[in-house]
């Protein structure tokens, strides 16, 4: 697989994401459902703790990726849904540092939403990975 970054501007790379990526060559694609701060038995965790919810959502996304023999390094697209954009930005360093450690800057969209499927949840991460 070959990845070619498309960044007509540089400001997005400072925030940890690319404007676009061209993926070519022989690939496998994994479309991940939105991952939230749910325990292994499907119970929401860390009510009212954005940092902990973001960390667990990332852990859960990594678990799905690992199940397909992939890692954060394979992410080419990341959608972030949150019920509180300002509060998420206070903890965005956690997401940026984990992506940075994986040496990846996937195309990213962040959306503020009224609520997620489970009322106590504040953040959901939906990814597309290619290997």
C-alpha positions as CSV (number, residue, x, y, z in Angstrom):
1,X,0.0,0.0,0.0
2,X,1.2,3.5,-0.8
3,X,-0.1,6.6,0.9
4,X,0.3,10.1,-0.7
5,X,-0.5,13.1,1.5
6,X,-2.5,15.9,-0.1
7,X,-2.1,19.2,1.9
8,X,-2.6,22.4,-0.2
9,X,-2.2,24.2,3.2
10,X,0.1,23.4,6.1
11,X,-2.1,24.5,9.1
12,X,-3.9,21.2,9.4
13,X,-0.7,19.2,9.9
14,X,0.0,21.3,12.9
15,X,-3.3,20.0,14.3
16,X,-2.4,16.4,13.5
17,X,-4.4,15.7,10.3
18,X,-4.0,15.8,6.6
19,X,-6.5,17.4,4.2
20,X,-6.5,14.3,2.0
21,X,-4.7,11.0,1.4
22,X,-4.5,9.0,-1.8
23,X,-4.2,5.3,-1.0
24,X,-3.1,3.0,-3.9
25,X,-1.8,-0.5,-4.4
26,X,-3.1,-3.7,-3.1
27,X,-5.1,-3.0,0.0
28,X,-7.5,-4.3,2.6
29,X,-10.0,-1.7,4.0
30,X,-11.6,-1.9,7.5
31,X,-14.6,0.3,8.2
32,X,-14.9,0.7,11.9
33,X,-18.2,1.4,13.7
34,X,-18.2,4.3,16.1
35,X,-16.2,3.5,19.2
36,X,-17.2,5.0,22.5
37,X,-16.3,4.6,26.2
38,X,-18.1,1.3,26.6
39,X,-16.8,-1.6,28.7
40,X,-16.3,-5.0,27.2
41,X,-19.8,-6.0,28.4
42,X,-21.4,-3.0,26.7
43,X,-21.8,-0.6,29.7
44,X,-21.0,3.1,29.4
45,X,-18.0,4.2,31.4
46,X,-16.6,7.5,32.9
47,X,-19.8,9.6,33.0
48,X,-18.9,13.3,32.8
49,X,-15.2,12.6,32.3
50,X,-14.3,13.6,28.8
51,X,-10.6,12.7,29.1
52,X,-11.3,9.2,30.3
53,X,-14.0,8.7,27.7
54,X,-11.7,9.8,24.9
55,X,-8.9,7.5,26.1
56,X,-11.3,4.5,26.3
57,X,-12.8,5.3,22.9
58,X,-9.3,5.3,21.5
59,X,-8.5,2.0,23.3
60,X,-11.7,0.5,21.8
61,X,-10.8,1.7,18.3
62,X,-7.4,0.2,18.7
63,X,-8.9,-3.1,19.8
64,X,-11.1,-3.2,16.6
65,X,-8.1,-2.3,14.5
66,X,-6.0,-5.0,16.2
67,X,-8.7,-7.6,15.5
68,X,-8.1,-7.0,11.8
69,X,-4.3,-7.1,12.2
70,X,-4.1,-3.3,12.0
71,X,-3.2,-0.4,14.3
72,X,-3.7,3.4,14.5
73,X,-1.0,3.6,11.9
74,X,-3.4,2.2,9.3
75,X,-6.1,4.9,9.8
76,X,-6.8,7.0,6.7
77,X,-10.0,8.5,8.0
78,X,-11.2,9.5,11.5
79,X,-14.6,11.0,12.3
80,X,-15.0,12.4,15.7
81,X,-18.5,13.1,17.1
82,X,-18.9,14.9,20.4
83,X,-21.6,16.4,22.5
84,X,-19.2,19.2,23.6
85,X,-16.7,20.4,21.1
86,X,-15.0,22.9,23.5
87,X,-14.6,20.3,26.2
88,X,-13.2,17.8,23.8
89,X,-10.6,20.4,22.6
90,X,-9.4,20.6,26.2
91,X,-8.4,17.0,25.9
92,X,-7.5,16.8,22.2
93,X,-3.9,16.4,23.0
94,X,-4.6,12.8,24.0
95,X,-5.9,12.0,20.6
96,X,-3.2,14.0,18.8
97,X,-0.4,12.4,20.8
98,X,-1.6,8.8,20.2
99,X,-2.0,9.5,16.5
100,X,1.5,11.1,16.5
101,X,3.0,8.1,18.3
102,X,1.6,6.0,15.5
103,X,3.1,8.4,13.0
104,X,-0.2,9.0,11.3
105,X,-2.3,12.0,10.5
106,X,-5.6,10.7,9.1
107,X,-8.1,12.9,7.4
108,X,-10.4,14.0,10.1
109,X,-13.8,15.6,10.6
110,X,-15.1,16.7,14.0
111,X,-18.8,17.2,14.5
112,X,-20.7,18.6,17.5
113,X,-23.9,16.6,18.0
114,X,-26.9,16.9,20.3
115,X,-26.3,13.5,21.8
116,X,-24.9,10.1,21.1
117,X,-26.8,6.8,21.2
118,X,-26.1,6.3,24.9
119,X,-27.0,9.5,26.9
120,X,-23.9,9.5,29.2
121,X,-21.4,9.3,26.3
122,X,-19.7,12.4,25.1
123,X,-17.4,11.2,22.3
124,X,-17.5,8.7,19.5
125,X,-14.7,7.8,17.1
126,X,-15.4,6.3,13.7
127,X,-12.5,5.2,11.6
128,X,-11.5,3.8,8.2
129,X,-8.2,1.9,8.0
130,X,-6.3,0.5,5.1
131,X,-3.5,-2.1,5.1
